Amino acid sequence: MTLPVLIAPSVLPADFSKFGEEIHALDEAGVDIIQFDVMDGQFVPNLTFGPDVIASVRSYTQKPFEAHLMVLTPDVMAQRYVEAGCNRLIVHAEACTHLHRTLENIRSLGATAAVALNPHTPASTVEHVLDLIDMVLVMTVNPGFGGQSYIATMEPKIREVRNMISSRGLNDSVHLEVDGGISPSTISGAAKAGANVLIAGSALYKDPKGLAHAVNELRGLATAAFAD
């Protein structure tokens, strides 16, 4: 049995003036995970969430938090984000000189670890760390900005990572996440290629029928494609 399809919002489009209420609204809409895009202004151009901001909204939901650390120094920052309430930390392979050490450090802090791959980074980068992680994130945009267009040419790479996970007998323990440009028009392609965790930002917040409708629509499309 493979892992279920999960829908996770990127909270970048949220109204930060009422951030706690926004997190609660996502919970009520039925999301499975809440993702915080942590940007340091160095690995990517923007600056976003510090650990204190995340800690301030932890009490608004029991849903898991994951921090996507788009940062140059994940080893320095990891402990603070775990203490803030993040259940999973995602680090970029491109930022980790000693990837095994970084992943082992995250696990020692009591969180699960995941590895993100930029569009240009080959799938084989994660081949020898699958035993240390519970998820691989294939980026379908270049990280650093919300609202970008989905790079459909990443679908063969998604499929390559899924085949790698399957060949190791890890379909029950290692998720495959996709982030970037996910919408009703793109989610089926990502799920059909093998992604079971789908990150959506703009598509959720811009749905005129509301968050719950957006979550249900995306989940339905992804589930149908993933099972195909």
DOFIDREN-478995 format. One record per residue (C-alpha): x, y, z; residue number from 0; residue in one letter. Coordinates in Angstrom, 3 decimals, decimal comma. Example, Ala and Ser with C-alpha at 12.3 -4.5 7.8 and 13.67 -1.06 7.14 Angstrom:
2
<r east="12,300" north="-4,500" up="7,800" n="0" res="A"/>
<r east="13,670" north="-1,060" up="7,140" n="1" res="S"/>
***
This chain:
228
<r east="0,000" north="0,000" up="0,000" n="0" res="M"/>
<r east="1,395" north="3,398" up="-0,977" n="1" res="T"/>
<r east="1,114" north="6,588" up="1,035" n="2" res="L"/>
<r east="-2,036" north="8,710" up="0,551" n="3" res="P"/>
<r east="-2,390" north="11,854" up="-1,517" n="4" res="V"/>
<r east="-1,924" north="14,908" up="0,710" n="5" res="L"/>
<r east="-2,657" north="18,565" up="0,020" n="6" res="I"/>
<r east="-0,433" north="21,152" up="1,684" n="7" res="A"/>
<r east="-0,722" north="24,919" up="1,371" n="8" res="P"/>
<r east="2,161" north="27,291" up="1,058" n="9" res="S"/>
<r east="1,126" north="30,150" up="3,338" n="10" res="V"/>
<r east="2,995" north="32,825" up="1,393" n="11" res="L"/>
<r east="-0,258" north="34,299" up="-0,028" n="12" res="P"/>
<r east="-1,908" north="34,496" up="3,425" n="13" res="A"/>
<r east="-2,853" north="37,763" up="5,110" n="14" res="D"/>
<r east="-0,070" north="38,142" up="7,665" n="15" res="F"/>
<r east="-2,017" north="40,762" up="9,622" n="16" res="S"/>
<r east="-4,261" north="37,926" up="10,842" n="17" res="K"/>
<r east="-1,900" north="35,011" up="10,478" n="18" res="F"/>
<r east="-3,343" north="32,848" up="13,244" n="19" res="G"/>
<r east="-6,831" north="33,095" up="11,765" n="20" res="E"/>
<r east="-5,436" north="32,216" up="8,343" n="21" res="E"/>
<r east="-3,809" north="29,062" up="9,740" n="22" res="I"/>
<r east="-7,074" north="28,091" up="11,440" n="23" res="H"/>
<r east="-8,957" north="28,636" up="8,159" n="24" res="A"/>
<r east="-6,607" north="26,261" up="6,349" n="25" res="L"/>
<r east="-7,211" north="23,665" up="9,051" n="26" res="D"/>
<r east="-10,971" north="24,070" up="8,649" n="27" res="E"/>
<r east="-10,614" north="23,744" up="4,872" n="28" res="A"/>
<r east="-9,183" north="20,244" up="5,306" n="29" res="G"/>
<r east="-5,516" north="20,589" up="4,392" n="30" res="V"/>
<r east="-3,206" north="17,804" up="5,541" n="31" res="D"/>
<r east="0,026" north="19,711" up="6,208" n="32" res="I"/>
<r east="0,926" north="23,398" up="6,447" n="33" res="I"/>
<r east="4,147" north="24,469" up="4,786" n="34" res="Q"/>
<r east="6,209" north="27,530" up="5,687" n="35" res="F"/>
<r east="8,546" north="28,758" up="2,962" n="36" res="D"/>
<r east="11,553" north="29,955" up="4,946" n="37" res="V"/>
<r east="13,739" north="32,252" up="2,851" n="38" res="M"/>
<r east="16,970" north="33,883" up="3,991" n="39" res="D"/>
<r east="17,619" north="36,506" up="1,304" n="40" res="G"/>
<r east="20,779" north="34,626" up="0,275" n="41" res="Q"/>
<r east="19,928" north="31,184" up="-1,061" n="42" res="F"/>
<r east="16,857" north="32,875" up="-2,570" n="43" res="V"/>
<r east="16,216" north="36,625" up="-2,927" n="44" res="P"/>
<r east="13,315" north="37,023" up="-0,494" n="45" res="N"/>
<r east="13,051" north="37,038" up="3,304" n="46" res="L"/>
<r east="10,127" north="35,341" up="5,010" n="47" res="T"/>
<r east="9,352" north="33,454" up="8,229" n="48" res="F"/>
<r east="11,520" north="33,411" up="11,313" n="49" res="G"/>
<r east="10,954" north="30,708" up="13,925" n="50" res="P"/>
<r east="9,150" north="33,079" up="16,297" n="51" res="D"/>
<r east="6,499" north="33,791" up="13,669" n="52" res="V"/>
<r east="5,869" north="30,077" up="13,187" n="53" res="I"/>
<r east="5,781" north="29,454" up="16,946" n="54" res="A"/>
<r east="3,177" north="32,206" up="17,334" n="55" res="S"/>
<r east="0,650" north="30,294" up="15,193" n="56" res="V"/>
<r east="1,415" north="26,752" up="16,313" n="57" res="R"/>
<r east="-1,570" north="26,706" up="18,681" n="58" res="S"/>
<r east="-4,073" north="27,487" up="15,898" n="59" res="Y"/>
<r east="-4,001" north="23,938" up="14,486" n="60" res="T"/>
<r east="-2,941" north="20,403" up="15,281" n="61" res="Q"/>
<r east="-1,979" north="19,765" up="11,646" n="62" res="K"/>
<r east="1,699" north="19,026" up="10,998" n="63" res="P"/>
<r east="3,980" north="21,942" up="10,136" n="64" res="F"/>
<r east="6,854" north="21,624" up="7,696" n="65" res="E"/>
<r east="9,514" north="24,256" up="7,116" n="66" res="A"/>
<r east="10,941" north="24,423" up="3,618" n="67" res="H"/>
<r east="14,348" north="25,856" up="4,431" n="68" res="L"/>
<r east="15,431" north="27,805" up="1,356" n="69" res="M"/>
<r east="18,528" north="28,918" up="3,238" n="70" res="V"/>
<r east="22,305" north="28,661" up="3,010" n="71" res="L"/>
<r east="22,782" north="27,572" up="6,641" n="72" res="T"/>
<r east="20,225" north="24,878" up="7,477" n="73" res="P"/>
<r east="22,465" north="23,337" up="10,129" n="74" res="D"/>
<r east="22,622" north="26,608" up="12,051" n="75" res="V"/>
<r east="18,864" north="27,217" up="11,809" n="76" res="M"/>
<r east="17,403" north="23,723" up="12,234" n="77" res="A"/>
<r east="17,022" north="23,629" up="16,022" n="78" res="Q"/>
<r east="15,080" north="26,897" up="16,192" n="79" res="R"/>
<r east="12,525" north="25,715" up="13,642" n="80" res="Y"/>
<r east="12,010" north="22,400" up="15,408" n="81" res="V"/>
<r east="11,526" north="24,282" up="18,672" n="82" res="E"/>
<r east="8,987" north="26,502" up="16,878" n="83" res="A"/>
<r east="6,824" north="23,455" up="16,226" n="84" res="G"/>
<r east="7,882" north="22,198" up="12,796" n="85" res="C"/>
<r east="7,456" north="18,438" up="12,502" n="86" res="N"/>
<r east="9,479" north="18,174" up="9,290" n="87" res="R"/>
<r east="12,401" north="20,216" up="7,960" n="88" res="L"/>
<r east="13,097" north="20,263" up="4,239" n="89" res="I"/>
<r east="16,634" north="21,216" up="3,243" n="90" res="V"/>
<r east="18,011" north="21,892" up="-0,218" n="91" res="H"/>
<r east="20,653" north="19,490" up="-1,436" n="92" res="A"/>
<r east="22,318" north="22,449" up="-3,139" n="93" res="E"/>
<r east="22,865" north="24,180" up="0,234" n="94" res="A"/>
<r east="24,284" north="21,195" up="2,125" n="95" res="C"/>
<r east="27,999" north="20,484" up="1,874" n="96" res="T"/>
<r east="27,587" north="17,367" up="4,037" n="97" res="H"/>
<r east="24,021" north="16,245" up="3,359" n="98" res="L"/>
<r east="24,175" north="13,112" up="5,511" n="99" res="H"/>
<r east="25,341" north="15,146" up="8,501" n="100" res="R"/>
<r east="22,583" north="17,726" up="8,014" n="101" res="T"/>
<r east="19,873" north="15,069" up="7,824" n="102" res="L"/>
<r east="21,188" north="13,212" up="10,841" n="103" res="E"/>
<r east="21,230" north="16,481" up="12,791" n="104" res="N"/>
<r east="17,560" north="17,152" up="11,974" n="105" res="I"/>
<r east="16,571" north="13,639" up="13,020" n="106" res="R"/>
<r east="18,493" north="14,035" up="16,285" n="107" res="S"/>
<r east="16,376" north="17,113" up="17,046" n="108" res="L"/>
<r east="13,209" north="15,019" up="16,906" n="109" res="G"/>
<r east="11,902" north="16,084" up="13,479" n="110" res="A"/>
<r east="11,729" north="14,173" up="10,240" n="111" res="T"/>
<r east="14,025" north="15,252" up="7,428" n="112" res="A"/>
<r east="13,392" north="15,811" up="3,722" n="113" res="A"/>
<r east="15,489" north="16,904" up="0,770" n="114" res="V"/>
<r east="14,450" north="19,405" up="-1,909" n="115" res="A"/>
<r east="15,876" north="19,440" up="-5,418" n="116" res="L"/>
<r east="15,962" north="22,570" up="-7,574" n="117" res="N"/>
<r east="14,872" north="22,102" up="-11,198" n="118" res="P"/>
<r east="18,445" north="21,753" up="-12,466" n="119" res="H"/>
<r east="19,515" north="19,270" up="-9,758" n="120" res="T"/>
<r east="19,472" north="15,609" up="-10,850" n="121" res="P"/>
<r east="17,254" north="13,064" up="-9,126" n="122" res="A"/>
<r east="20,293" north="10,877" up="-8,399" n="123" res="S"/>
<r east="21,370" north="13,429" up="-5,755" n="124" res="T"/>
<r east="19,027" north="11,791" up="-3,215" n="125" res="V"/>
<r east="19,783" north="8,189" up="-4,161" n="126" res="E"/>
<r east="22,104" north="7,569" up="-1,228" n="127" res="H"/>
<r east="20,151" north="9,403" up="1,497" n="128" res="V"/>
<r east="16,735" north="7,761" up="1,130" n="129" res="L"/>
<r east="17,347" north="5,845" up="4,354" n="130" res="D"/>
<r east="17,569" north="9,141" up="6,292" n="131" res="L"/>
<r east="14,499" north="10,952" up="5,002" n="132" res="I"/>
<r east="10,729" north="10,647" up="4,914" n="133" res="D"/>
<r east="10,232" north="12,808" up="1,796" n="134" res="M"/>
<r east="11,813" north="14,075" up="-1,409" n="135" res="V"/>
<r east="10,643" north="17,453" up="-2,745" n="136" res="L"/>
<r east="10,970" north="18,027" up="-6,481" n="137" res="V"/>
<r east="10,714" north="21,736" up="-7,235" n="138" res="M"/>
<r east="8,639" north="22,550" up="-10,311" n="139" res="T"/>
<r east="9,690" north="26,209" up="-10,179" n="140" res="V"/>
<r east="12,944" north="27,859" up="-9,192" n="141" res="N"/>
<r east="12,508" north="28,666" up="-5,495" n="142" res="P"/>
<r east="12,167" north="32,128" up="-4,037" n="143" res="G"/>
<r east="8,877" north="33,551" up="-5,309" n="144" res="F"/>
<r east="5,216" north="32,562" up="-5,180" n="145" res="G"/>
<r east="2,935" north="32,580" up="-8,192" n="146" res="G"/>
<r east="5,399" north="31,165" up="-10,723" n="147" res="Q"/>
<r east="4,456" north="28,957" up="-13,672" n="148" res="S"/>
<r east="4,738" north="25,173" up="-13,397" n="149" res="Y"/>
<r east="7,714" north="23,658" up="-15,223" n="150" res="I"/>
<r east="6,090" north="20,642" up="-16,867" n="151" res="A"/>
<r east="9,453" north="19,261" up="-18,006" n="152" res="T"/>
<r east="10,084" north="18,270" up="-14,386" n="153" res="M"/>
<r east="7,536" north="15,445" up="-14,650" n="154" res="E"/>
<r east="10,078" north="12,890" up="-15,940" n="155" res="P"/>
<r east="12,247" north="13,798" up="-12,945" n="156" res="K"/>
<r east="9,298" north="13,265" up="-10,587" n="157" res="I"/>
<r east="8,790" north="9,861" up="-12,192" n="158" res="R"/>
<r east="12,494" north="9,077" up="-11,811" n="159" res="E"/>
<r east="12,375" north="9,831" up="-8,080" n="160" res="V"/>
<r east="9,195" north="7,765" up="-7,676" n="161" res="R"/>
<r east="10,853" north="4,818" up="-9,415" n="162" res="N"/>
<r east="13,881" north="5,206" up="-7,159" n="163" res="M"/>
<r east="11,671" north="5,140" up="-4,061" n="164" res="I"/>
<r east="9,750" north="2,132" up="-5,377" n="165" res="S"/>
<r east="12,879" north="0,193" up="-6,281" n="166" res="S"/>
<r east="14,049" north="0,479" up="-2,667" n="167" res="R"/>
<r east="10,692" north="-0,770" up="-1,346" n="168" res="G"/>
<r east="10,017" north="2,593" up="0,332" n="169" res="L"/>
<r east="6,582" north="3,467" up="-1,075" n="170" res="N"/>
<r east="5,100" north="3,106" up="2,413" n="171" res="D"/>
<r east="7,597" north="5,383" up="4,140" n="172" res="S"/>
<r east="8,993" north="8,029" up="1,781" n="173" res="V"/>
<r east="6,684" north="10,714" up="0,416" n="174" res="H"/>
<r east="7,267" north="12,483" up="-2,898" n="175" res="L"/>
<r east="6,301" north="16,159" up="-2,811" n="176" res="E"/>
<r east="6,005" north="18,686" up="-5,628" n="177" res="V"/>
<r east="6,063" north="22,449" up="-5,118" n="178" res="D"/>
<r east="5,630" north="25,205" up="-7,658" n="179" res="G"/>
<r east="2,775" north="26,260" up="-9,920" n="180" res="G"/>
<r east="0,385" north="23,552" up="-8,685" n="181" res="I"/>
<r east="-3,201" north="24,305" up="-9,757" n="182" res="S"/>
<r east="-6,216" north="22,423" up="-11,118" n="183" res="P"/>
<r east="-4,601" north="22,500" up="-14,560" n="184" res="S"/>
<r east="-1,205" north="21,121" up="-13,487" n="185" res="T"/>
<r east="-1,798" north="18,894" up="-10,471" n="186" res="I"/>
<r east="-2,808" north="15,818" up="-12,460" n="187" res="S"/>
<r east="0,479" north="15,774" up="-14,357" n="188" res="G"/>
<r east="2,511" north="15,942" up="-11,149" n="189" res="A"/>
<r east="0,431" north="13,255" up="-9,430" n="190" res="A"/>
<r east="0,423" north="10,969" up="-12,457" n="191" res="K"/>
<r east="4,228" north="11,202" up="-12,497" n="192" res="A"/>
<r east="4,250" north="9,910" up="-8,908" n="193" res="G"/>
<r east="3,886" north="12,832" up="-6,475" n="194" res="A"/>
<r east="1,621" north="12,164" up="-3,499" n="195" res="N"/>
<r east="2,150" north="15,452" up="-1,593" n="196" res="V"/>
<r east="1,114" north="18,538" up="-3,537" n="197" res="L"/>
<r east="1,946" north="22,074" up="-2,426" n="198" res="I"/>
<r east="-0,398" north="24,828" up="-3,577" n="199" res="A"/>
<r east="-0,355" north="28,522" up="-2,769" n="200" res="G"/>
<r east="-1,955" north="30,912" up="-5,232" n="201" res="S"/>
<r east="-4,391" north="28,265" up="-6,520" n="202" res="A"/>
<r east="-5,847" north="27,816" up="-3,039" n="203" res="L"/>
<r east="-6,145" north="31,446" up="-2,100" n="204" res="Y"/>
<r east="-7,477" north="32,631" up="-5,464" n="205" res="K"/>
<r east="-10,302" north="30,103" up="-5,760" n="206" res="D"/>
<r east="-13,511" north="32,203" up="-5,840" n="207" res="P"/>
<r east="-15,397" north="29,365" up="-4,145" n="208" res="K"/>
<r east="-13,097" north="29,383" up="-1,133" n="209" res="G"/>
<r east="-10,347" north="27,345" up="0,469" n="210" res="L"/>
<r east="-12,391" north="24,210" up="1,168" n="211" res="A"/>
<r east="-13,527" north="23,993" up="-2,456" n="212" res="H"/>
<r east="-9,954" north="24,476" up="-3,659" n="213" res="A"/>
<r east="-8,603" north="21,764" up="-1,345" n="214" res="V"/>
<r east="-11,302" north="19,269" up="-2,341" n="215" res="N"/>
<r east="-10,861" north="19,956" up="-6,038" n="216" res="E"/>
<r east="-7,094" north="19,552" up="-5,913" n="217" res="L"/>
<r east="-7,333" north="16,410" up="-3,782" n="218" res="R"/>
<r east="-9,837" north="14,840" up="-6,158" n="219" res="G"/>
<r east="-7,785" north="15,571" up="-9,249" n="220" res="L"/>
<r east="-4,554" north="14,362" up="-7,651" n="221" res="A"/>
<r east="-6,094" north="11,191" up="-6,236" n="222" res="T"/>
<r east="-7,588" north="10,247" up="-9,593" n="223" res="A"/>
<r east="-4,283" north="10,825" up="-11,375" n="224" res="A"/>
<r east="-2,105" north="9,146" up="-8,722" n="225" res="F"/>
<r east="-4,281" north="6,021" up="-8,845" n="226" res="A"/>
<r east="-4,298" north="5,938" up="-12,639" n="227" res="D"/>
***
